[in-house]
Amino acid sequence: MTVASRIAIDGPAASGKSTIGKMVAECLGYLYFDTGVMYRAVTWASLERGIPISDEVAVTRLAQELHIDVTRPTVADRRQYTVLVDGVDVTWEIRRPEVDAAVSPVSAYPGVRAALTAQQRRIGAAGRVVMVGRDIGTVVMPDADLKVYLDAAVAERARRRYCEIIARGEPATYEDVLRGMEERDAIDSSRATAPLCAAPDAVVLDTTRLSIEGVVQVVMRLVNQAQEK
Ligand code: DC
């Protein structure tokens, strides 16, 4: 019996990837790795250093030079992990609306993707990992043991993201969140390099009407089936 050691979970924003990925990794005792934080870290650092997001050469150089670390949570404030950029804790900074607004163009730059994909592949090669993103099953780990693509209606995804922002005590309107999400979906799905799409051999799950526990149960069943192959 082979063990499903590398699990890829892809899908659009707020489709449930992070929550489900984290829970599945905990059930299995695997590393949980959310690749979106790397694109967010590069975006945050560009904004912080005053590098225009439109300057592809400078943003790409930054992606190549930046030291991004993702560790177990170092503060008990409901974070899933701690993200360090050159040693600075940016776990919450990378969730700010300015980063949300700029991260899709940054992640569309081929040089940025090449730099970050190389790091993600090294983490994937070690196995016992649940890796979450947009191109894990298609580009980062095309030979993953199990590929899951989570989807949900955009109105439901915007509602989930809006509730998260309000729960953090930050201002937002549902309409703005919905508009931002539609814009990011369009850029992520239409970019030339590694666009958001389900791998042909991925299991596609629509989470619009499913509970978190329900999706975790389905994914764990798929993991067990993959182990029996
Ligand atoms: O999952 P997230 O919302 O934190 O992702 C942030 C952005 O990064 C999103 O616009 C798409 C991009 N991304 C990507 O292009 N490839 C990945 N593997 C992960 C995220």
Residues whose N, C-alpha, C, O or C-beta is under 5 A from the ligand:
A	BS01	DC	A13 T35 G36 V37 Y39 V103 S104 S107 V132 G133 R134 D135 R184 D188
